[in-house]
């Protein structure tokens, strides 16, 4: 087989491994999403994906599927096999013991506990190793994990819903519902795949928001819906002055993390109701958002979805903390007295924030625009 033909086959099998990895988008937190395909004599003999933390990794599932056929085979894995003992044994050792002849990894693992050691372990056992096949695609499905490992911060998405004239709520604060049911299902899926859903006191007070994942609105297969429900995201409320009462629907919907810069004397009261309070030093009288993101990353948070009003969403934007905007646009005008998309006061055109649009597509009767800061977030 020529090198070109081998490259084409490697890409095809890695594409299948990536397809398997994406099945873990709702359940692997705080671990990365990983898929594995084992091929022998041109035939897929084993497949697997990592389902949730603490359970076998993708390679182990694939090896169990392949059985004795793994000996002499090629394993395609979307992330470098781990080489350390965590909650599960090293996958590199499992591949060695199974007798695979070749391992193709999409990318090296940035986790300092691995960081090339898994590939070295394989090579030292005489296994042929290749890395970098479809690396861009592999990085895309683990943006949060990679950012946490490489920069000590989670990947921050800001979800916004607006009318065609850029308004998010009427002057009264009324905002339900700007977009239609298909867009709301897309938002539910965004919540389900996030480690944290974060909002502010204004949103909770104005909309009686709960920020929960509603299974009947996910529009997923039964398998993925079950996984999404068993690993709901942590709901985080930024409430600098503790304005949201404990009998609000947000708190009645389940446990939450309340972040404040008020006195921590109320911590015990929140704890008694099943919630956690985190007191952070203020920045200009407000919760220090960068410190909060560092704290969340230290807790293993990969992806943060911000669903907030113009003030808090604008604060994340002004501080350069946003990696990605997901903007849902409804085909309606809400008028000049309605509230703007972001609290982002700018005086000159030169101050305008430039975005790079990654994707734009119809979602029911609405549109979803995915955009990133043209110059990247200020990590």
RAURPE-V50342 format. One line per field, one symbol per residue. ss: DSSP state (H for helix, E for strand, L for the rest). phi: phi as a letter, one per 40 degrees, with the letter a starting at -180 (. if undefined). psi: psi as a letter, one per 20 degrees, with the letter a starting at -180 (. if undefined). A space follows every 50 residues. Layout:
ss = ???
phi = ???
psi = ???
//
This chain:
ss = LLHHHHHHHHHHHHHHHHHHHHHHLLLLLLLLLLEEEEEELLEEEEEEEL LLLLLLLHHHHHHHHHHHHHLLLEEEELLLLLLLLLLLLLHHHHHHHHLL LEEEELLLLLLLLLLLHHHHHHHHLLLEEEELLLHHHHHHLLHHHHHHHH HLLLEEEEEEEEELLLEEELLLLLLLLLLLHHHHHHHHHHHHLLLEEEEE HHHHHHHLLLLLLLHHHLLLLHHHHHHHHHLLLEEEEELLLLLLLLLLHH HHLLLLEEEELLLHHHHHHHHHLLLEEEELLEELLEELHHHHHHHHHHLL LLEEEELLLHHHHHHHHHLLLLLEEEEEEELLLLLLLLEELLLLLLLLHH HLLLEEEEEEEEELLEEEEEEEELLLLLL
phi = .cdccccccdccccccccccdcccccbcdccccbbabbbbfgbcbabaac cadgbdcdccdcccccgccccgcbbbbcaddcbbcbcbccccccccccgc cabbbcacccddcbfgcccccccccgccbbbhcfcdcccccbdcdccccc bgbccbbbcbbacccgbbacdchcbcbcbccccccccdcccccccbbbab cdccccbfcbgccbdcbcfbccccccccccbccccbbcbdbfccccccdd ccchcabbbabcccccdccccccgbbbbcbdcbggbdccccccccccccg ccbbbcbacccccccdcccgbccabbbcbccabbgccccccbcacbbbdc cdccbbccaaacbgcbbbbbbbddbgccc
psi = pqhghhhggghghhhghhgghiijhiiipjrrppqpppppljpoiqqqqp gqpirqrghggghhhhciihpjrppppiqppqjqociqrphghggghikq hqpoqhrqpipiiflihghhgghhjjpppqqjolhghhhhikgggghghh ikqrpopopqprrhkkqiqrhiipippgrahghhghhhhgghjqhppprr hggghhikqhkrpohiihlrrhghggghhimqqpppponhjlhpqijqhg hiirqrppprjrqjhjghgghhjjrqpopqqqokjrpohghghggghijj pgppoonrahgghhggghikjphppooppqmqpiriirqrgqnmoqhqhi ipppqophqpqqncjrqpppqqphjrqn.
//
